[in-house]
Structures are given as C-alpha cells and as structure tokens.
Amino acid sequence: MNKILGFISFVLIVQGVGGVVHYFSGWFDGWGLINRVGFLQGYEIFAACVLVVLGVAVGAASDKVGNRAD
C-alpha cells in the first residue's frame, strides 16, 4: 500500500509541476493531463497547484501508512 500511494503521489506532483511549467514557459505542450481536460480551460494554473498539494498530501499519507504497525 505504501508503494502504491508513493507512486500516486509522484504522478500527481509531476503532473502538477508539468502544468505549472507549461503555463509559464510553454514547454511540455500536450504532455500533461491538465492541458487535455476541457473543463479546466482558464483554470490550468489553479488545477496544477491543486495537483501538487494533493500529491504532497498523498505522500504524507503514504508515510503514515508505512509507519503503522499492525
């Protein structure tokens, strides 16, 4: 479970950072998930920041799950 949450955290953070980089520099055109979702038009930077924060939260949760002893 810890490795799955860690991977999900990594993907969310990478997608968020890719969205921020694309918004400010134009790189990663068509690479990120945010640019492909139509209803996020005009909210790309906000959605990218939410993905980064969500990725950090999932990463913190994976650390808590990994430290729990059953």
The first five atom37 places (N, CA, C, CB, O) and aatype in JSON, in Angstrom:
{
  "aatype": [12, 2, 11, 9, 10, 7, 13, 9, 15, 13, 19, 10, 9, 19, 5, 7, 19, 7, 7, 19, 19, 8, 18, 13, 15, 7, 17, 13, 3, 7, 17, 7, 10, 9, 2, 1, 19, 7, 13, 10, 5, 7, 18, 6, 9, 13, 0, 0, 4, 19, 10, 19, 19, 10, 7, 19, 0, 19, 7, 0, 0, 15, 3, 11, 19, 7, 2, 1, 0, 3],
  "atom_mask": [
    [1, 1, 1, 1, 1],
    [1, 1, 1, 1, 1],
    [1, 1, 1, 1, 1],
    [1, 1, 1, 1, 1],
    [1, 1, 1, 1, 1],
    [1, 1, 1, 0, 1],
    [1, 1, 1, 1, 1],
    [1, 1, 1, 1, 1],
    [1, 1, 1, 1, 1],
    [1, 1, 1, 1, 1],
    [1, 1, 1, 1, 1],
    [1, 1, 1, 1, 1],
    [1, 1, 1, 1, 1],
    [1, 1, 1, 1, 1],
    [1, 1, 1, 1, 1],
    [1, 1, 1, 0, 1],
    [1, 1, 1, 1, 1],
    [1, 1, 1, 0, 1],
    [1, 1, 1, 0, 1],
    [1, 1, 1, 1, 1],
    [1, 1, 1, 1, 1],
    [1, 1, 1, 1, 1],
    [1, 1, 1, 1, 1],
    [1, 1, 1, 1, 1],
    [1, 1, 1, 1, 1],
    [1, 1, 1, 0, 1],
    [1, 1, 1, 1, 1],
    [1, 1, 1, 1, 1],
    [1, 1, 1, 1, 1],
    [1, 1, 1, 0, 1],
    [1, 1, 1, 1, 1],
    [1, 1, 1, 0, 1],
    [1, 1, 1, 1, 1],
    [1, 1, 1, 1, 1],
    [1, 1, 1, 1, 1],
    [1, 1, 1, 1, 1],
    [1, 1, 1, 1, 1],
    [1, 1, 1, 0, 1],
    [1, 1, 1, 1, 1],
    [1, 1, 1, 1, 1],
    [1, 1, 1, 1, 1],
    [1, 1, 1, 0, 1],
    [1, 1, 1, 1, 1],
    [1, 1, 1, 1, 1],
    [1, 1, 1, 1, 1],
    [1, 1, 1, 1, 1],
    [1, 1, 1, 1, 1],
    [1, 1, 1, 1, 1],
    [1, 1, 1, 1, 1],
    [1, 1, 1, 1, 1],
    [1, 1, 1, 1, 1],
    [1, 1, 1, 1, 1],
    [1, 1, 1, 1, 1],
    [1, 1, 1, 1, 1],
    [1, 1, 1, 0, 1],
    [1, 1, 1, 1, 1],
    [1, 1, 1, 1, 1],
    [1, 1, 1, 1, 1],
    [1, 1, 1, 0, 1],
    [1, 1, 1, 1, 1],
    [1, 1, 1, 1, 1],
    [1, 1, 1, 1, 1],
    [1, 1, 1, 1, 1],
    [1, 1, 1, 1, 1],
    [1, 1, 1, 1, 1],
    [1, 1, 1, 0, 1],
    [1, 1, 1, 1, 1],
    [1, 1, 1, 1, 1],
    [1, 1, 1, 1, 1],
    [1, 1, 1, 1, 1]
  ],
  "atom_positions": [
    [[0.83, -1.19, 0.0], [0.0, 0.0, 0.0], [0.86, 1.25, 0.0], [-0.94, 0.0, 1.2], [0.54, 2.25, -0.65]],
    [[1.97, 1.18, 0.74], [2.87, 2.33, 0.84], [3.46, 2.67, -0.52], [3.98, 2.05, 1.85], [3.57, 3.84, -0.88]],
    [[3.85, 1.65, -1.28], [4.46, 1.89, -2.6], [3.43, 2.42, -3.6], [5.09, 0.61, -3.13], [3.76, 3.25, -4.45]],
    [[2.21, 1.95, -3.51], [1.16, 2.43, -4.42], [0.87, 3.9, -4.16], [-0.13, 1.6, -4.26], [0.78, 4.69, -5.09]],
    [[0.72, 4.26, -2.88], [0.46, 5.66, -2.55], [1.66, 6.54, -2.9], [0.14, 5.8, -1.07], [1.48, 7.69, -3.32]],
    [[2.86, 6.02, -2.75], [4.04, 6.78, -3.14], [4.08, 7.03, -4.64], [0.0, 0.0, 0.0], [4.46, 8.12, -5.08]],
    [[3.69, 6.03, -5.42], [3.65, 6.2, -6.87], [2.57, 7.2, -7.28], [3.4, 4.84, -7.56], [2.81, 8.04, -8.15]],
    [[1.4, 7.11, -6.67], [0.33, 8.06, -6.96], [0.76, 9.47, -6.6], [-0.97, 7.69, -6.2], [0.49, 10.42, -7.33]],
    [[1.44, 9.61, -5.48], [1.95, 10.91, -5.06], [2.94, 11.46, -6.09], [2.63, 10.81, -3.68], [2.88, 12.64, -6.44]],
    [[3.83, 10.62, -6.56], [4.81, 11.03, -7.56], [4.14, 11.49, -8.85], [5.77, 9.88, -7.86], [4.51, 12.52, -9.41]],
    [[3.14, 10.74, -9.31], [2.44, 11.09, -10.55], [1.71, 12.42, -10.4], [1.46, 9.98, -10.94], [1.74, 13.25, -11.3]],
    [[1.04, 12.63, -9.25], [0.32, 13.88, -9.02], [1.27, 15.07, -8.99], [-0.47, 13.8, -7.72], [0.97, 16.12, -9.57]],
    [[2.39, 14.92, -8.32], [3.35, 16.02, -8.23], [3.95, 16.32, -9.6], [4.46, 15.69, -7.23], [4.11, 17.48, -9.97]],
    [[4.3, 15.29, -10.35], [4.88, 15.5, -11.68], [3.88, 16.17, -12.61], [5.36, 14.17, -12.28], [4.25, 17.07, -13.37]],
    [[2.62, 15.74, -12.57], [1.6, 16.37, -13.41], [1.38, 17.83, -13.02], [0.28, 15.59, -13.32], [1.21, 18.69, -13.88]],
    [[1.38, 18.11, -11.72], [1.2, 19.48, -11.27], [2.35, 20.38, -11.66], [0.0, 0.0, 0.0], [2.14, 21.49, -12.14]],
    [[3.57, 19.91, -11.45], [4.75, 20.7, -11.82], [4.8, 20.87, -13.33], [6.04, 20.03, -11.31], [5.16, 21.95, -13.82]],
    [[4.46, 19.83, -14.08], [4.41, 19.95, -15.54], [3.39, 20.98, -15.99], [0.0, 0.0, 0.0], [3.63, 21.71, -16.95]],
    [[2.25, 21.04, -15.31], [1.24, 22.04, -15.65], [1.7, 23.45, -15.36], [0.0, 0.0, 0.0], [1.43, 24.37, -16.14]],
    [[2.4, 23.64, -14.24], [2.93, 24.97, -13.9], [4.0, 25.39, -14.9], [3.5, 24.98, -12.47], [4.01, 26.53, -15.36]],
    [[4.9, 24.47, -15.23], [5.96, 24.79, -16.2], [5.35, 25.11, -17.56], [6.95, 23.61, -16.32], [5.8, 26.04, -18.23]],
    [[4.35, 24.34, -17.97], [3.7, 24.62, -19.26], [3.01, 25.98, -19.24], [2.69, 23.52, -19.6], [3.05, 26.71, -20.24]],
    [[2.38, 26.33, -18.15], [1.65, 27.6, -18.07], [2.6, 28.78, -18.21], [0.88, 27.7, -16.76], [2.29, 29.74, -18.91]],
    [[3.75, 28.71, -17.55], [4.65, 29.85, -17.55], [5.65, 29.86, -18.71], [5.4, 29.89, -16.27], [6.09, 30.93, -19.13]],
    [[6.02, 28.69, -19.23], [7.05, 28.68, -20.27], [6.57, 28.12, -21.61], [8.22, 27.88, -19.79], [7.19, 28.39, -22.64]],
    [[5.5, 27.35, -21.62], [5.02, 26.76, -22.87], [5.64, 25.41, -23.18], [0.0, 0.0, 0.0], [5.29, 24.81, -24.19]],
    [[6.53, 24.92, -22.33], [7.11, 23.59, -22.54], [6.09, 22.53, -22.19], [8.4, 23.4, -21.7], [5.04, 22.84, -21.62]],
    [[6.37, 21.31, -22.51], [5.52, 20.15, -22.25], [4.14, 20.31, -22.91], [5.36, 19.95, -20.74], [3.12, 19.97, -22.31]],
    [[4.13, 20.82, -24.12], [2.87, 21.01, -24.82], [2.23, 19.66, -25.12], [3.09, 21.81, -26.13], [2.82, 18.83, -25.81]],
    [[1.05, 19.44, -24.59], [0.34, 18.19, -24.8], [0.83, 17.04, -23.96], [0.0, 0.0, 0.0], [0.35, 15.92, -24.12]],
    [[1.77, 17.27, -23.07], [2.33, 16.21, -22.25], [1.51, 15.99, -20.99], [3.76, 16.53, -21.89], [1.31, 14.85, -20.57]],
    [[1.06, 17.05, -20.39], [0.38, 16.95, -19.11], [-1.1, 16.64, -19.24], [0.0, 0.0, 0.0], [-1.7, 16.84, -20.29]],
    [[-1.65, 16.16, -18.16], [-3.06, 15.82, -18.12], [-3.94, 17.06, -18.08], [-3.35, 14.95, -16.92], [-5.05, 17.05, -18.63]],
    [[-3.48, 18.12, -17.44], [-4.29, 19.32, -17.26], [-4.62, 19.96, -18.6], [-3.56, 20.31, -16.37], [-5.72, 20.49, -18.77]],
    [[-3.71, 19.94, -19.54], [-3.94, 20.57, -20.83], [-4.94, 19.8, -21.69], [-2.63, 20.71, -21.58], [-5.48, 20.35, -22.65]],
    [[-5.18, 18.55, -21.37], [-6.08, 17.72, -22.16], [-7.52, 17.72, -21.65], [-5.57, 16.31, -22.19], [-8.43, 17.27, -22.35]],
    [[-7.73, 18.22, -20.44], [-9.07, 18.22, -19.86], [-9.75, 19.53, -20.22], [-9.02, 18.02, -18.3], [-9.27, 20.61, -19.86]],
    [[-10.87, 19.45, -20.94], [-11.51, 20.63, -21.49], [-12.12, 21.58, -20.48], [0.0, 0.0, 0.0], [-12.06, 22.8, -20.67]],
    [[-12.71, 21.06, -19.42], [-13.4, 21.94, -18.48], [-12.45, 22.72, -17.58], [-14.34, 21.14, -17.64], [-12.9, 23.55, -16.79]],
    [[-11.15, 22.48, -17.68], [-10.17, 23.24, -16.91], [-9.64, 24.45, -17.66], [-9.02, 22.34, -16.52], [-8.71, 25.1, -17.2]],
    [[-10.22, 24.75, -18.83], [-9.79, 25.91, -19.61], [-9.91, 27.18, -18.77], [-10.62, 26.04, -20.9], [-10.99, 27.5, -18.28]],
    [[-8.82, 27.88, -18.61], [-8.79, 29.1, -17.82], [-8.41, 28.88, -16.37], [0.0, 0.0, 0.0], [-8.12, 29.84, -15.66]],
    [[-8.39, 27.64, -15.93], [-8.05, 27.31, -14.54], [-6.83, 26.39, -14.46], [-9.24, 26.65, -13.84], [-6.66, 25.66, -13.49]],
    [[-5.99, 26.43, -15.48], [-4.87, 25.49, -15.54], [-3.89, 25.65, -14.39], [-4.14, 25.65, -16.84], [-3.46, 24.65, -13.81]],
    [[-3.54, 26.88, -14.06], [-2.55, 27.09, -13.0], [-3.11, 26.69, -11.65], [-2.1, 28.56, -12.97], [-2.4, 26.12, -10.83]],
    [[-4.39, 26.97, -11.42], [-5.03, 26.57, -10.17], [-5.08, 25.05, -10.06], [-6.45, 27.17, -10.07], [-4.77, 24.5, -9.0]],
    [[-5.46, 24.38, -11.12], [-5.54, 22.92, -11.11], [-4.16, 22.3, -10.93], [-6.18, 22.41, -12.41], [-4.03, 21.28, -10.24]],
    [[-3.13, 22.89, -11.52], [-1.78, 22.37, -11.36], [-1.32, 22.5, -9.91], [-0.82, 23.09, -12.3], [-0.7, 21.59, -9.37]],
    [[-1.61, 23.63, -9.3], [-1.24, 23.82, -7.89], [-2.0, 22.85, -6.99], [-1.52, 25.27, -7.45], [-1.44, 22.34, -6.02]],
    [[-3.27, 22.59, -7.31], [-4.05, 21.63, -6.53], [-3.45, 20.23, -6.67], [-5.52, 21.63, -6.99], [-3.41, 19.48, -5.69]],
    [[-2.99, 19.87, -7.85], [-2.36, 18.56, -8.04], [-1.08, 18.42, -7.22], [-2.06, 18.31, -9.51], [-0.83, 17.37, -6.64]],
    [[-0.28, 19.49, -7.16], [0.95, 19.44, -6.37], [0.62, 19.27, -4.89], [1.81, 20.71, -6.59], [1.22, 18.44, -4.2]],
    [[-0.32, 20.06, -4.4], [-0.71, 19.98, -2.98], [-1.31, 18.61, -2.67], [-1.71, 21.09, -2.62], [-1.01, 18.03, -1.63]],
    [[-2.14, 18.1, -3.56], [-2.73, 16.78, -3.36], [-1.66, 15.69, -3.38], [-3.78, 16.51, -4.44], [-1.74, 14.73, -2.61]],
    [[-0.67, 15.84, -4.24], [0.42, 14.87, -4.28], [1.24, 14.87, -3.0], [0.0, 0.0, 0.0], [1.64, 13.81, -2.52]],
    [[1.48, 16.05, -2.45], [2.2, 16.13, -1.17], [1.37, 15.51, -0.06], [2.55, 17.61, -0.83], [1.91, 14.82, 0.81]],
    [[0.06, 15.73, -0.07], [-0.81, 15.15, 0.95], [-0.85, 13.63, 0.85], [-2.23, 15.72, 0.83], [-0.81, 12.94, 1.87]],
    [[-0.92, 13.11, -0.36], [-0.92, 11.65, -0.53], [0.43, 11.08, -0.12], [-1.24, 11.28, -2.0], [0.49, 9.99, 0.44]],
    [[1.51, 11.8, -0.39], [2.83, 11.35, 0.04], [2.95, 11.31, 1.55], [0.0, 0.0, 0.0], [3.55, 10.39, 2.11]],
    [[2.38, 12.3, 2.22], [2.39, 12.29, 3.68], [1.54, 11.15, 4.22], [1.88, 13.63, 4.23], [1.89, 10.51, 5.22]],
    [[0.42, 10.89, 3.56], [-0.43, 9.77, 3.98], [0.29, 8.44, 3.77], [-1.76, 9.78, 3.22], [0.12, 7.52, 4.57]],
    [[1.06, 8.31, 2.71], [1.79, 7.06, 2.48], [2.85, 6.85, 3.54], [2.42, 7.05, 1.08], [3.14, 5.71, 3.91]],
    [[3.45, 7.94, 4.03], [4.41, 7.79, 5.12], [3.72, 7.32, 6.4], [5.13, 9.12, 5.38], [4.26, 6.5, 7.14]],
    [[2.52, 7.83, 6.66], [1.78, 7.41, 7.85], [1.36, 5.94, 7.73], [0.54, 8.3, 8.05], [1.43, 5.19, 8.71]],
    [[0.93, 5.52, 6.55], [0.53, 4.13, 6.36], [1.74, 3.23, 6.51], [-0.13, 3.92, 4.97], [1.62, 2.14, 7.06]],
    [[2.89, 3.66, 6.03], [4.09, 2.84, 6.13], [4.61, 2.69, 7.54], [0.0, 0.0, 0.0], [5.24, 1.69, 7.86]],
    [[4.36, 3.67, 8.4], [4.85, 3.61, 9.77], [3.91, 2.88, 10.71], [5.09, 4.99, 10.28], [4.29, 2.56, 11.84]],
    [[2.7, 2.61, 10.28], [1.71, 1.95, 11.14], [2.03, 0.46, 11.24], [0.28, 2.15, 10.59], [2.24, -0.21, 10.23]],
    [[2.06, -0.04, 12.45], [2.34, -1.46, 12.66], [1.05, -2.17, 13.07], [3.45, -1.65, 13.76], [0.36, -1.75, 13.99]],
    [[0.73, -3.24, 12.37], [-0.49, -4.0, 12.69], [-0.14, -5.28, 13.37], [-1.31, -4.28, 11.43], [-1.03, -6.06, 13.73]]
  ]
}
